[in-house]
Amino acid sequence: MKLCYNRYGDAMMILYGGAFNPPTIAHQKIIEYLIHRFPIDDIVILPANASYRHEIVEYDHRQKMLELLISAFDASITISDYEARQTSFTGTIETLRHFNNPLFVIGCDQLLGLEEWIAFPHIVEENHFLVFPRHGIDAQLYIDHHPILHEYHTHFEVVTDFEAINVSSSEYRASHDTSQLTPEIMNYITEHHLYEVK
């Protein structure tokens, strides 16, 4: 099922939000997929505000690591500081309204937590989501059997031509497994003594 990106059938901005704490090779693969899937659309990367959760590093560090991550791509990608400039978090729904309700990229883990988002289910009513898979989670089955999400199943597209990898920022922070990062980001983390890496 392919999404109709807005009520007028026009192409929209592709917004990929997250903590990126730090950006991993999984983030890199998703960005690469988006570039190939949406070659003429605007792709915007949106790092969350540092108040999002207590263990998150400063925005400037995450922005610079993202700049290193996307430097490998010959494509126009924007990193937005919109959430970093907010003094308080009023919910992703307000962020999506600010960006005129773009196609919002999420992972399966975020899909499973949508009920806890501010203004649920209105955020689902107003927006369209591109859902990336994770091992062990059947996103389409979850949507189809959810008492509310199934009513808005046309607002979701589960990516089926993307090979999920078992890599995440939280796993890196717990293990310091350098195979989960690009060499450039690993060097940046070491140089700036982030995540308790010496």
C-alpha atoms as a printed R data frame, in Angstrom:
    type eleno elety resid chain resno      x      y      z
1   ATOM     1    CA   MET     A     1  0.000  0.000  0.000
2   ATOM     2    CA   LYS     A     2  1.478  3.351 -1.091
3   ATOM     3    CA   LEU     A     3  0.691  6.474  0.849
4   ATOM     4    CA   CYS     A     4 -1.027  9.518 -0.589
5   ATOM     5    CA   TYR     A     5  1.201 12.093  1.065
6   ATOM     6    CA   ASN     A     6 -1.438 14.772  1.555
7   ATOM     7    CA   ARG     A     7 -5.060 15.488  0.860
8   ATOM     8    CA   TYR     A     8 -4.177 17.172 -2.437
9   ATOM     9    CA   GLY     A     9 -2.017 14.306 -3.682
10  ATOM    10    CA   ASP     A    10  1.101 16.499 -3.743
11  ATOM    11    CA   ALA     A    11  4.590 15.369 -2.808
12  ATOM    12    CA   MET     A    12  5.640 16.348  0.682
13  ATOM    13    CA   MET     A    13  8.667 16.804  2.850
14  ATOM    14    CA   ILE     A    14 10.132 13.612  4.313
15  ATOM    15    CA   LEU     A    15 10.841 14.214  8.007
16  ATOM    16    CA   TYR     A    16 13.087 11.792  9.883
17  ATOM    17    CA   GLY     A    17 13.075 12.582 13.578
18  ATOM    18    CA   GLY     A    18 14.851 10.955 16.464
19  ATOM    19    CA   ALA     A    19 17.305 11.432 19.288
20  ATOM    20    CA   PHE     A    20 20.274 10.279 17.138
21  ATOM    21    CA   ASN     A    21 22.122  9.690 20.386
22  ATOM    22    CA   PRO     A    22 24.444  8.848 18.671
23  ATOM    23    CA   PRO     A    23 23.676  8.365 14.957
24  ATOM    24    CA   THR     A    24 24.376  4.741 14.002
25  ATOM    25    CA   ILE     A    25 24.839  2.748 10.814
26  ATOM    26    CA   ALA     A    26 21.128  1.897 11.055
27  ATOM    27    CA   HIS     A    27 20.307  5.603 10.774
28  ATOM    28    CA   GLN     A    28 22.710  5.821  7.846
29  ATOM    29    CA   LYS     A    29 20.991  2.943  6.033
30  ATOM    30    CA   ILE     A    30 17.561  4.495  6.565
31  ATOM    31    CA   ILE     A    31 18.767  7.833  5.172
32  ATOM    32    CA   GLU     A    32 20.280  6.033  2.192
33  ATOM    33    CA   TYR     A    33 16.944  4.299  1.595
34  ATOM    34    CA   LEU     A    34 15.061  7.613  1.784
35  ATOM    35    CA   ILE     A    35 17.413  9.234 -0.748
36  ATOM    36    CA   HIS     A    36 16.799  6.448 -3.256
37  ATOM    37    CA   ARG     A    37 13.068  6.204 -2.554
38  ATOM    38    CA   PHE     A    38 12.379  9.954 -2.660
39  ATOM    39    CA   PRO     A    39 15.040 11.413 -4.975
40  ATOM    40    CA   ILE     A    40 13.202 14.673 -5.740
41  ATOM    41    CA   ASP     A    41 11.619 15.318 -2.347
42  ATOM    42    CA   ASP     A    42 12.987 17.331  0.568
43  ATOM    43    CA   ILE     A    43 14.525 15.107  3.249
44  ATOM    44    CA   VAL     A    44 14.858 16.730  6.652
45  ATOM    45    CA   ILE     A    45 16.598 15.168  9.652
46  ATOM    46    CA   LEU     A    46 15.196 16.384 12.976
47  ATOM    47    CA   PRO     A    47 17.231 15.719 16.151
48  ATOM    48    CA   ALA     A    48 15.155 15.892 19.324
49  ATOM    49    CA   ASN     A    49 15.601 18.506 22.007
50  ATOM    50    CA   ALA     A    50 18.158 17.585 24.691
51  ATOM    51    CA   SER     A    51 15.343 17.597 27.267
52  ATOM    52    CA   TYR     A    52 13.778 14.631 25.446
53  ATOM    53    CA   ARG     A    53 15.439 12.208 27.848
54  ATOM    54    CA   HIS     A    54 18.045 12.511 30.559
55  ATOM    55    CA   GLU     A    55 20.928 10.610 28.938
56  ATOM    56    CA   ILE     A    56 20.897 12.554 25.686
57  ATOM    57    CA   VAL     A    57 24.026 14.526 24.768
58  ATOM    58    CA   GLU     A    58 23.929 18.175 23.746
59  ATOM    59    CA   TYR     A    59 22.264 19.040 20.464
60  ATOM    60    CA   ASP     A    60 25.436 20.534 18.935
61  ATOM    61    CA   HIS     A    61 27.274 17.223 19.287
62  ATOM    62    CA   ARG     A    62 24.421 15.264 17.715
63  ATOM    63    CA   GLN     A    63 24.136 17.747 14.861
64  ATOM    64    CA   LYS     A    64 27.847 17.498 14.105
65  ATOM    65    CA   MET     A    65 27.705 13.705 14.181
66  ATOM    66    CA   LEU     A    66 24.738 13.790 11.796
67  ATOM    67    CA   GLU     A    67 26.695 16.090  9.491
68  ATOM    68    CA   LEU     A    68 29.450 13.484  9.441
69  ATOM    69    CA   LEU     A    69 26.885 10.757  8.733
70  ATOM    70    CA   ILE     A    70 25.232 12.472  5.768
71  ATOM    71    CA   SER     A    71 28.497 13.732  4.268
72  ATOM    72    CA   ALA     A    72 28.822 10.335  2.574
73  ATOM    73    CA   PHE     A    73 25.748 11.020  0.436
74  ATOM    74    CA   ASP     A    74 25.634 13.038 -2.756
75  ATOM    75    CA   ALA     A    75 22.191 14.434 -1.946
76  ATOM    76    CA   SER     A    76 20.612 17.519 -0.466
77  ATOM    77    CA   ILE     A    77 19.625 16.717  3.116
78  ATOM    78    CA   THR     A    78 18.727 19.291  5.746
79  ATOM    79    CA   ILE     A    79 19.337 18.976  9.476
80  ATOM    80    CA   SER     A    80 16.727 21.031 11.303
81  ATOM    81    CA   ASP     A    81 17.323 22.622 14.696
82  ATOM    82    CA   TYR     A    82 13.589 23.301 15.166
83  ATOM    83    CA   GLU     A    83 13.167 21.111 18.253
84  ATOM    84    CA   ALA     A    84 16.524 22.176 19.677
85  ATOM    85    CA   ARG     A    85 15.265 25.776 19.723
86  ATOM    86    CA   GLN     A    86 12.107 24.928 21.673
87  ATOM    87    CA   THR     A    87 12.140 25.808 25.367
88  ATOM    88    CA   SER     A    88  9.603 23.092 26.181
89  ATOM    89    CA   PHE     A    89  8.320 19.992 24.436
90  ATOM    90    CA   THR     A    90  4.661 20.297 23.450
91  ATOM    91    CA   GLY     A    91  4.468 17.030 21.561
92  ATOM    92    CA   THR     A    92  5.481 15.672 18.174
93  ATOM    93    CA   ILE     A    93  2.055 16.666 16.872
94  ATOM    94    CA   GLU     A    94  3.041 20.345 17.155
95  ATOM    95    CA   THR     A    95  6.344 19.671 15.395
96  ATOM    96    CA   LEU     A    96  4.543 17.955 12.526
97  ATOM    97    CA   ARG     A    97  2.078 20.849 12.269
98  ATOM    98    CA   HIS     A    98  5.013 23.261 12.097
99  ATOM    99    CA   PHE     A    99  6.390 21.314  9.113
100 ATOM   100    CA   ASN     A   100  2.939 21.232  7.462
101 ATOM   101    CA   ASN     A   101  2.317 17.564  8.261
102 ATOM   102    CA   PRO     A   102  5.153 15.877  6.354
103 ATOM   103    CA   LEU     A   103  5.590 12.171  5.774
104 ATOM   104    CA   PHE     A   104  7.052 11.184  9.153
105 ATOM   105    CA   VAL     A   105  9.625  8.404  9.327
106 ATOM   106    CA   ILE     A   106  9.450  6.158 12.392
107 ATOM   107    CA   GLY     A   107 10.785  2.797 13.479
108 ATOM   108    CA   CYS     A   108  8.757 -0.156 14.725
109 ATOM   109    CA   ASP     A   109  9.727  0.651 18.302
110 ATOM   110    CA   GLN     A   110  8.149  4.103 17.940
111 ATOM   111    CA   LEU     A   111  5.055  2.545 16.361
112 ATOM   112    CA   LEU     A   112  4.574  0.353 19.429
113 ATOM   113    CA   GLY     A   113  4.705  3.425 21.663
114 ATOM   114    CA   LEU     A   114  2.383  5.704 19.684
115 ATOM   115    CA   GLU     A   115 -0.390  5.419 22.272
116 ATOM   116    CA   GLU     A   116  1.878  7.239 24.754
117 ATOM   117    CA   TRP     A   117  2.512 10.201 22.434
118 ATOM   118    CA   ILE     A   118  0.955 13.559 23.264
119 ATOM   119    CA   ALA     A   119 -2.388 14.070 21.482
120 ATOM   120    CA   PHE     A   120 -2.855 10.441 20.477
121 ATOM   121    CA   PRO     A   121 -4.878  9.500 18.424
122 ATOM   122    CA   HIS     A   122 -5.130 12.966 16.821
123 ATOM   123    CA   ILE     A   123 -1.494 12.738 15.725
124 ATOM   124    CA   VAL     A   124 -2.399  9.632 13.725
125 ATOM   125    CA   GLU     A   125 -5.520 11.250 12.279
126 ATOM   126    CA   GLU     A   126 -3.516 14.235 11.010
127 ATOM   127    CA   ASN     A   127 -0.380 12.554  9.692
128 ATOM   128    CA   HIS     A   128  1.111  9.832  7.523
129 ATOM   129    CA   PHE     A   129  3.918  7.557  8.665
130 ATOM   130    CA   LEU     A   130  6.622  5.541  6.945
131 ATOM   131    CA   VAL     A   131  7.459  2.663  9.289
132 ATOM   132    CA   PHE     A   132 10.854  0.937  9.171
133 ATOM   133    CA   PRO     A   133 11.102 -2.665 10.375
134 ATOM   134    CA   ARG     A   134 12.956 -4.125 13.314
135 ATOM   135    CA   HIS     A   135 13.734 -7.782 13.949
136 ATOM   136    CA   GLY     A   136 10.986 -9.609 15.803
137 ATOM   137    CA   ILE     A   137  8.243 -7.031 15.222
138 ATOM   138    CA   ASP     A   138  5.478 -7.477 12.649
139 ATOM   139    CA   ALA     A   139  4.467 -3.849 12.209
140 ATOM   140    CA   GLN     A   140  1.645 -4.498  9.746
141 ATOM   141    CA   LEU     A   141  0.114 -7.119 12.006
142 ATOM   142    CA   TYR     A   142  0.333 -4.707 14.932
143 ATOM   143    CA   ILE     A   143 -1.442 -1.960 12.971
144 ATOM   144    CA   ASP     A   144 -4.113 -4.332 11.652
145 ATOM   145    CA   HIS     A   145 -4.994 -5.610 15.137
146 ATOM   146    CA   HIS     A   146 -4.683 -2.374 17.086
147 ATOM   147    CA   PRO     A   147 -8.096 -1.081 18.244
148 ATOM   148    CA   ILE     A   148 -7.363  2.458 16.981
149 ATOM   149    CA   LEU     A   149 -4.504  2.256 14.482
150 ATOM   150    CA   HIS     A   150 -6.365 -0.157 12.240
151 ATOM   151    CA   GLU     A   151 -8.950  2.590 11.607
152 ATOM   152    CA   TYR     A   152 -6.149  4.700 10.105
153 ATOM   153    CA   HIS     A   153 -4.260  1.898  8.376
154 ATOM   154    CA   THR     A   154 -4.029  3.998  5.196
155 ATOM   155    CA   HIS     A   155 -1.952  6.509  7.184
156 ATOM   156    CA   PHE     A   156  0.844  3.957  7.538
157 ATOM   157    CA   GLU     A   157  3.181  2.353  5.064
158 ATOM   158    CA   VAL     A   158  5.387 -0.391  6.441
159 ATOM   159    CA   VAL     A   159  8.633 -0.565  4.477
160 ATOM   160    CA   THR     A   160  9.041 -4.093  3.141
161 ATOM   161    CA   ASP     A   161 12.101 -3.668  0.910
162 ATOM   162    CA   PHE     A   162 14.528 -2.725  3.649
163 ATOM   163    CA   GLU     A   163 16.683 -5.219  5.528
164 ATOM   164    CA   ALA     A   164 16.431 -4.497  9.247
165 ATOM   165    CA   ILE     A   165 19.649 -4.652 11.253
166 ATOM   166    CA   ASN     A   166 20.016 -5.162 14.980
167 ATOM   167    CA   VAL     A   167 21.673 -1.836 15.717
168 ATOM   168    CA   SER     A   168 20.418  1.022 17.871
169 ATOM   169    CA   SER     A   169 21.745  4.039 19.727
170 ATOM   170    CA   SER     A   170 20.720  2.568 23.080
171 ATOM   171    CA   GLU     A   171 22.567 -0.666 22.297
172 ATOM   172    CA   TYR     A   172 25.696  1.301 21.432
173 ATOM   173    CA   ARG     A   173 25.489  3.325 24.646
174 ATOM   174    CA   ALA     A   174 25.185  0.101 26.642
175 ATOM   175    CA   SER     A   175 27.896 -1.878 24.848
176 ATOM   176    CA   HIS     A   176 30.195  0.720 23.206
177 ATOM   177    CA   ASP     A   177 30.256 -1.676 20.237
178 ATOM   178    CA   THR     A   178 32.105  0.365 17.612
179 ATOM   179    CA   SER     A   179 30.756 -1.806 14.771
180 ATOM   180    CA   GLN     A   180 27.439  0.022 15.190
181 ATOM   181    CA   LEU     A   181 28.981  3.376 14.194
182 ATOM   182    CA   THR     A   182 30.818  4.811 11.223
183 ATOM   183    CA   PRO     A   183 34.550  5.420 11.828
184 ATOM   184    CA   GLU     A   184 34.008  9.188 11.551
185 ATOM   185    CA   ILE     A   185 31.392  9.215 14.303
186 ATOM   186    CA   MET     A   186 33.445  6.901 16.484
187 ATOM   187    CA   ASN     A   187 36.407  9.272 16.150
188 ATOM   188    CA   TYR     A   188 34.183 12.223 17.048
189 ATOM   189    CA   ILE     A   189 32.867 10.447 20.146
190 ATOM   190    CA   THR     A   190 36.388  9.564 21.255
191 ATOM   191    CA   GLU     A   191 37.715 13.069 20.603
192 ATOM   192    CA   HIS     A   192 34.930 14.703 22.610
193 ATOM   193    CA   HIS     A   193 34.747 12.030 25.351
194 ATOM   194    CA   LEU     A   194 31.057 11.333 24.802
195 ATOM   195    CA   TYR     A   195 29.128  8.361 26.219
196 ATOM   196    CA   GLU     A   196 31.903  7.719 28.741
197 ATOM   197    CA   VAL     A   197 34.278  6.658 25.968
198 ATOM   198    CA   LYS     A   198 37.884  7.412 26.859
